[in-house]
Amino acid sequence: MSEKQRDTKLVTAGRRKEWTHGIVNPPVYRASTCLFDTYAEMRERVKDPSARHLFYGRKGTPTQWALEDAITELEDGEGTMLFPSGVAAVNAAILACVKTGDHILITDSAYDPTRSFANGFLKKMGVTAEFYDPSLGTNIEGLIKDNTAMILVESPGSLTFEVQDLPAISEVAKRHKILIVCDNTWGTPLYYPALELGADISVHACTKYIGGHSDVMLGSATANARMFKRLRQTAYSLGQTVSADDASLALRGLRTLGVRLKQHEESTLEIAKWLQDQPLVHEVRHPALTGSQGHDIWRRDFTGSTGLFSIVLKHGDYPDTAHMVDEMKYFKMGFSWGGYESLILPSDPASVRTARKWQAPGPLLRVHIGLENISDLKADLAAGLQRYSDNVAP
Ligand SMILES: *Cc1c(COP(=O)(O)O)cnc(C)c1O
């Protein structure tokens, strides 16, 4: 997809006159019961779930359908299901691929709740998860067993931002008839064509950049033709549904995703490079920086970079980070990310790594660069690093 096509699609995708009646945005259709006047009408409306006939609120209204269609078009998939959170979307996508007795592979850099779901719920239903080093590429073949059913890729990974070779992993997976779910939250539908690169299902925590304003919890899963019916059936079976109000907020966020990301990218690259030169900073982990893990793959497969990355400090420990973060003006601590506000979060990968031990000379802080003025953000970070230096002995 060219740059121009993407920008245009962001504006037009999912808009259908029969749903909007000529206005720009679909109305917020709040609905549970839909009324049918005749027996024949009721039969007709429930016949085909893909037909987008109003028949019961749980199956959506034009508000949710417009968002589903917009994401489907941007992801170039067969169809999209919406979920009340990113976690719900990841977990439903996995459930669509597995059955009792299966073995699955999950990147060691996966979002922590994905790991917990595998070690708890999936284990209880008789699915065995094995965590793999995100740098494996085609060598993932060595971990494949007769009963391996799915690989969960997250690229770049949470906290540590290693980029994975999805085309290489997909080549192996296709040979062994294994499905791939990709948590594509960092790359967004604009910067990472996960389905084109070999994933069967591409998942977004729309809570992050798609919503973009820190006011909605929502997830999406977009599947290719091979997997869409199974994904939809799984979502229906689990009773997953999202409110029209939330879908409307996410759709509004989606329309400005392109311009927001451009600014996030520009500010982030400037600040990340500046951070590399700070004496207290051991390492800046951002896929777009030369020398970062998987940078060459990022250049080959991504069309842009976003605002979330991490820094590793040269010395000290996690409790010491209080000296840095407690008095920050703009970088507040908060879970989630992808809104217009900057965030900073000390977070230790050691507790959530099993394939390869996490080793670093000092604490890691995850940083999100928002849309504030760059000079203000740099000054805030500089003062924080100075407080750390003043209080924490090397
Ligand atoms: C935040 C996040 C999720 C979960 O999204 P929620 O909407 O918070 O449930 C999943 N994957 C990644 C990579 C995330 O950053």
The ligand as an SDF file (V2000), in Angstrom:
LIG
                    3D

 15 15  0  0  0  0  0  0  0  0999 V2000
   -1.7460   -3.0080   25.8280 C   0  0  0  0  0  0  0  0  0  0  0  0
   -1.4130   -4.1820   25.0110 C   0  0  0  0  0  0  0  0  0  0  0  0
   -2.3050   -5.2460   24.9070 C   0  0  0  0  0  0  0  0  0  0  0  0
   -3.5890   -5.3000   25.6770 C   0  0  0  0  0  0  0  0  0  0  0  0
   -4.4790   -4.2890   25.4070 O   0  0  0  0  0  0  0  0  0  0  0  0
   -5.6110   -3.8830   26.4680 P   0  0  0  0  0  0  0  0  0  0  0  0
   -6.5850   -3.1220   25.6620 O   0  0  0  0  0  0  0  0  0  0  0  0
   -4.9220   -3.1040   27.5280 O   0  0  0  0  0  0  0  0  0  0  0  0
   -6.1940   -5.1590   27.0080 O   0  0  0  0  0  0  0  0  0  0  0  0
   -1.9510   -6.3070   24.0950 C   0  0  0  0  0  0  0  0  0  0  0  0
   -0.7720   -6.3230   23.4370 N   0  0  0  0  0  0  0  0  0  0  0  0
    0.1000   -5.3260   23.5220 C   0  0  0  0  0  0  0  0  0  0  0  0
    1.3740   -5.4070   22.7620 C   0  0  0  0  0  0  0  0  0  0  0  0
   -0.1810   -4.2250   24.3210 C   0  0  0  0  0  0  0  0  0  0  0  0
    0.7170   -3.2330   24.4260 O   0  0  0  0  0  0  0  0  0  0  0  0
  1  2  1  0
  2  3  1  0
  2 14  2  0
  3  4  1  0
  3 10  2  0
  4  5  1  0
  5  6  1  0
  6  7  2  0
  6  8  1  0
  6  9  1  0
 10 11  1  0
 11 12  2  0
 12 13  1  0
 12 14  1  0
 14 15  1  0
M  END
$$$$
